[in-house]
Amino acid sequence: MVNPGLFSGNKSVNSVKVSFRIPYFTQWGQSLLVCGSVPVLGAWNVKRGVLLSVIHQGSELIWGGSITVPRGFQCQYSYYVVDDKKNVLRWEMGKKRELILPEGVQSGQEIEFRDLWQAGSDALPFRSAFKDVIFRQSWDLSHATGGVNHINFEPKGEAILVQFKISCPNVEKNSSIYVIGSNTKLGQWKAENGLKLSYFGESVWKAECLMHRIISTYRYGKYDRSGNFSIESGSNREVSTNSSKNEVKYIILSDGMMRETPWRGAGVAIPMFSVRSESDLGVGEFLDLKLLVDWAVASGFHLVQLLPINDTSVHGMWWDSYPYRALTAVKAAHAVSFFYQRGVPGIGHLVKNIT
């Protein structure tokens, strides 16, 4: 079932083994498949992708598979749920994943990419409404920038290089992301001794540390300059390096989104023709959005939704016209973005007062 591409007795001099590992619950007759931008992963042809095999680990189904690639290999990839004929039933949301081999990897070694399925809710914080407005930062993250804190790693003995990666789009000023856990390298649950992550752009934070073949529990959290630490919700995460396969020297953890209380904000929905002022023409004008935004700020609102802006149908039929559908909301967001990007006074007030 798996197209493993495993190392045989005659290992290629300049090749390494890349393993994929992801927990995902499927129904009978369904399988997981990894497909990517290179021929060895199907070149985005799902029919030629690499089928993963499954093992039971407690109550979870863990899917995994391997390919052999040359050193210096890079590509994009994504996971798909398929049936017995490799027909796509579901696919991941959000951006394609990046596969970049660690620096210093040696021929014959194995790199494990441990991923979590990217659901639609994971992609929402990276939409323009959140990224450019709601979570827009008026400060830079230069204090936390610098790329991954690479370690000069010589893979000897039982040591394994573990890279932690988490997405956190909403970071307060003067705060950084830490990972703490049961391992001594993770501070033994003490925030001040935890592993600090570096900002990598696009709301991604990463860090590396050397660990030995043990099972460690951990969580991510935010740590500010005042010493306040807010840990993520949910159960402890777990990384098991207690593998009997001695060739595994690198584990790349992609832990998805930091588990926080979802952002909530109150707002007002109003048709464009109802946006009126004493000096308008009586039909609703875009220039009066300034007054609307000022009113929203004074009222304590965080969101303004305008309905409708243009045609409210997709197919142009009477049964398809509905002013409160997502199509009109998108057009309204574009209209507000138009004013915000051009520095119209008042629009920025709403952005700056978003919490």
C-alpha positions in Angstrom: 0.0 0.0 0.0 2.9 2.4 0.8 5.3 3.6 -1.8 8.1 3.8 0.7 11.2 4.3 -1.3 13.1 3.0 1.7 16.9 2.5 1.8 18.0 -0.8 0.5 21.2 -2.6 1.3 23.0 -0.3 -1.2 22.3 3.1 0.1 22.7 6.0 -2.3 25.7 8.0 -1.3 24.0 11.4 -1.3 20.4 10.4 -0.4 18.4 10.7 2.8 15.1 9.2 4.0 12.2 11.6 4.5 9.3 10.2 6.6 5.8 11.6 7.0 3.7 11.1 10.1 0.3 12.5 10.8 -2.6 11.5 13.1 -6.0 11.4 11.3 -9.2 9.5 11.8 -10.7 8.0 8.7 -13.7 5.9 7.8 -13.5 2.4 6.4 -12.2 2.4 2.8 -10.5 5.7 3.2 -6.7 6.3 3.2 -4.3 9.2 3.6 -2.0 10.3 0.8 0.8 12.8 0.5 1.2 14.7 -2.7 3.7 17.4 -3.6 5.4 19.6 -6.2 8.1 17.1 -7.2 7.8 13.9 -9.2 8.6 11.6 -6.3 5.5 13.0 -4.6 3.3 13.0 -7.7 4.0 16.5 -9.0 0.5 17.6 -7.7 -1.1 14.6 -9.5 -2.9 13.0 -6.6 -3.1 9.7 -8.5 0.7 9.5 -8.4 1.0 10.6 -4.8 2.5 8.4 -2.0 -0.1 6.4 -0.1 0.5 6.2 3.7 0.1 3.2 5.9 -1.7 3.3 9.2 -1.0 2.0 12.7 -3.1 2.2 15.8 -1.6 4.2 18.7 -4.1 4.1 21.6 -7.3 5.6 20.3 -5.5 7.4 17.4 -4.8 6.4 13.8 -1.3 7.4 12.8 -0.5 7.5 9.1 3.0 7.3 7.8 5.2 6.7 4.8 8.7 7.5 3.5 10.5 8.6 0.4 14.2 8.7 -0.6 15.5 12.1 -1.7 18.9 13.7 -2.4 20.6 16.0 0.0 19.5 19.6 -0.4 16.0 18.5 -1.5 13.1 21.0 -1.2 9.5 20.9 -2.2 5.9 21.7 -1.2 3.4 19.1 -0.2 -0.1 18.5 1.2 -2.2 15.6 2.6 -5.3 14.2 1.0 -8.0 11.7 2.0 -8.7 9.3 -0.9 -10.7 6.2 -1.6 -9.4 2.8 -2.8 -9.0 4.3 -6.4 -7.2 7.4 -5.2 -10.2 9.6 -5.8 -9.9 12.7 -3.6 -12.5 12.8 -0.8 -11.0 15.7 1.3 -7.9 17.8 1.2 -6.1 20.2 3.6 -7.0 23.8 3.8 -4.5 26.7 3.9 -1.1 27.1 2.4 0.9 24.2 1.0 3.5 22.8 3.4 7.2 23.5 2.9 9.6 20.6 3.0 13.2 21.8 3.6 15.9 19.4 4.8 17.8 20.5 7.9 21.3 21.9 7.5 24.0 19.4 8.0 21.9 16.3 7.3 24.1 13.4 6.3 23.6 10.7 3.8 21.7 7.7 5.1 20.0 9.5 7.9 16.2 9.9 8.4 14.2 13.1 8.9 10.7 12.7 10.3 8.1 15.4 9.5 5.3 15.1 12.1 2.3 17.1 11.0 -1.2 17.9 12.1 -4.1 18.1 9.6 -4.9 21.7 8.5 -8.6 22.3 8.9 -10.5 25.3 7.5 -10.5 27.0 10.9 -6.7 26.9 10.9 -6.7 29.0 7.7 -9.1 31.7 8.9 -6.6 33.8 10.9 -4.5 34.2 7.7 -7.3 35.7 5.7 -6.9 39.4 4.9 -9.6 40.4 7.2 -7.7 39.0 10.2 -4.1 39.3 9.0 -4.3 42.9 7.7 -6.9 44.4 10.1 -7.9 42.5 13.2 -4.5 41.0 14.0 -2.6 43.8 12.3 0.3 44.9 14.5 1.4 48.5 14.9 4.7 47.2 16.3 7.4 45.0 14.8 8.7 41.7 16.1 12.3 42.6 15.6 13.1 41.6 19.2 11.9 38.0 18.3 13.2 37.8 14.7 16.2 36.0 13.6 15.1 32.8 12.0 15.4 29.4 13.5 18.1 29.3 16.2 20.1 26.6 14.4 22.2 24.3 16.5 25.5 22.9 15.3 24.5 19.3 15.5 26.6 16.3 14.9 24.3 13.3 15.0 26.1 11.0 17.4 24.8 8.5 19.9 21.2 8.8 21.0 20.9 12.6 20.4 18.0 13.8 18.1 17.5 17.3 16.9 13.9 18.3 17.4 12.4 21.4 15.7 9.3 23.0 17.3 7.0 25.0 15.0 3.8 26.7 15.9 1.5 29.4 14.3 0.3 32.3 16.4 -1.2 35.2 14.5 -2.2 37.3 17.5 0.9 38.2 19.6 0.8 41.1 22.1 3.5 43.8 22.1 6.7 42.8 23.9 5.7 39.2 24.0 7.4 36.0 22.7 6.4 32.4 22.2 7.9 29.7 24.4 7.6 26.0 24.7 7.8 24.4 28.1 7.6 20.7 29.1 8.7 17.8 31.1 12.1 17.6 29.5 15.1 19.4 31.0 15.7 21.2 27.7 12.1 22.5 27.9 12.5 23.9 31.5 10.7 21.1 33.3 7.5 23.1 33.1 9.1 26.3 34.4 8.4 29.2 32.0 11.6 31.1 32.7 13.7 28.0 31.8 11.6 27.1 28.7 12.7 27.1 25.1 12.2 30.5 23.4 11.0 30.4 19.8 12.1 32.8 17.1 9.7 34.6 14.8 10.0 33.3 11.2 7.5 35.6 9.5 3.9 34.8 8.4 2.9 34.2 12.1 5.2 31.2 12.3 7.5 30.6 15.3 10.3 28.0 15.4 13.1 26.7 17.7 15.4 23.7 17.9 16.8 21.7 20.7 18.7 18.4 21.3 16.8 15.7 23.0 17.5 12.0 23.8 15.3 9.0 23.1 12.5 9.7 25.6 8.9 10.6 25.6 8.3 14.3 26.6 5.1 16.3 27.1 5.0 20.0 26.4 2.8 23.0 25.6 3.3 26.4 24.0 2.7 29.7 25.7 3.2 33.5 25.5 5.8 35.2 27.8 6.0 38.9 28.1 8.7 41.2 29.4 6.9 41.6 32.7 7.3 37.9 33.4 3.7 36.9 32.7 3.2 33.6 31.1 -0.1 32.4 29.5 0.0 28.8 28.5 -2.2 27.3 25.7 -5.4 25.5 26.5 -6.1 21.8 26.0 -4.1 18.7 26.9 -0.4 18.3 26.9 1.3 17.7 23.5 3.7 14.8 23.3 6.8 14.1 21.3 8.2 10.6 21.4 11.8 10.2 20.5 11.9 6.7 21.9 12.2 5.1 18.5 14.1 1.9 18.0 15.2 3.1 14.5 18.6 4.5 15.2 18.8 6.3 11.8 16.2 8.9 12.9 18.2 12.0 13.8 15.8 14.8 13.0 12.2 15.4 14.0 10.4 18.4 12.5 7.2 19.1 14.5 4.5 21.2 12.8 2.1 21.7 15.6 -0.5 23.8 13.8 -2.1 26.7 15.6 -1.5 27.7 19.2 -4.6 26.6 21.2 -6.2 29.8 22.4 -9.7 31.0 23.0 -11.0 32.0 19.6 -11.1 35.7 18.9 -14.5 37.3 19.3 -15.7 40.7 18.4 -19.1 42.6 18.4 -20.1 44.5 15.3 -22.9 46.0 13.2 -24.2 44.9 9.8 -25.8 47.6 7.7 -26.8 48.0 4.0 -24.8 50.5 2.1 -27.9 52.5 1.2 -28.6 53.0 4.9 -25.2 54.7 5.5 -26.6 58.3 5.5 -25.4 61.7 6.6 -26.7 65.3 6.5 -24.6 66.1 3.4 -25.2 63.0 1.3 -27.3 62.5 -1.8 -29.8 60.3 0.0 -28.6 57.0 -1.6 -25.7 56.0 0.7 -22.2 57.1 -0.1 -18.8 55.4 0.4 -17.4 58.6 1.8 -19.8 58.4 4.7 -18.0 55.2 5.9 -15.7 57.5 7.9 -18.7 58.6 10.0 -19.9 55.0 10.3 -16.5 53.8 11.5 -16.2 56.7 14.0 -19.6 55.8 15.4 -18.6 52.1 15.6 -15.5 53.0 17.6 -17.4 55.3 20.0 -20.0 52.5 20.5 -17.3 49.9 21.3 -17.8 47.8 18.2 -14.9 45.9 16.5 -16.5 45.0 13.2 -18.5 46.6 10.4 -20.2 44.6 7.8 -21.8 46.3 4.7 -24.6 44.6 2.8 -25.0 44.7 -0.1 -22.4 46.3 -2.3 -22.9 44.8 -5.8 -24.9 42.0 -7.3 -25.8 39.5 -4.6 -26.0 36.4 -6.7 -23.5 34.0 -8.2 -25.6 32.5 -11.0 -27.8 35.6 -11.8 -31.1 33.9 -10.9 -33.8 35.1 -8.6 -33.4 32.1 -6.3 -29.7 32.9 -5.9 -30.0 36.5 -4.7 -29.5 36.9 -1.0 -28.0 40.1 0.5 -26.5 38.4 3.6 -24.4 35.8 1.8 -20.6 35.6 2.0 -20.2 37.0 -1.5 -21.5 40.4 -0.4 -19.6 40.4 2.8 -16.3 39.9 0.8 -17.2 42.8 -1.4 -17.9 45.0 1.6 -14.6 44.0 3.1 -12.9 45.1 -0.1 -14.6 48.4 0.1 -13.5 49.2 3.6 -10.0 48.0 2.7 -10.0 50.4 -0.2 -10.5 53.3 2.2 -8.1 52.0 4.8 -5.2 51.5 2.4 -5.6 55.1 1.1 -5.5 56.6 4.6 -9.0 57.9 4.8 -9.4 59.5 8.3 -11.6 57.6 10.5 -11.1 54.1 9.0 -7.8 53.7 10.8 -9.5 54.5 14.1 -11.4 51.2 14.0 -8.2 49.3 13.2 -6.3 50.8 16.1 -9.0 50.2 18.5 -9.4 46.5 17.7 -8.4 44.3 20.7 
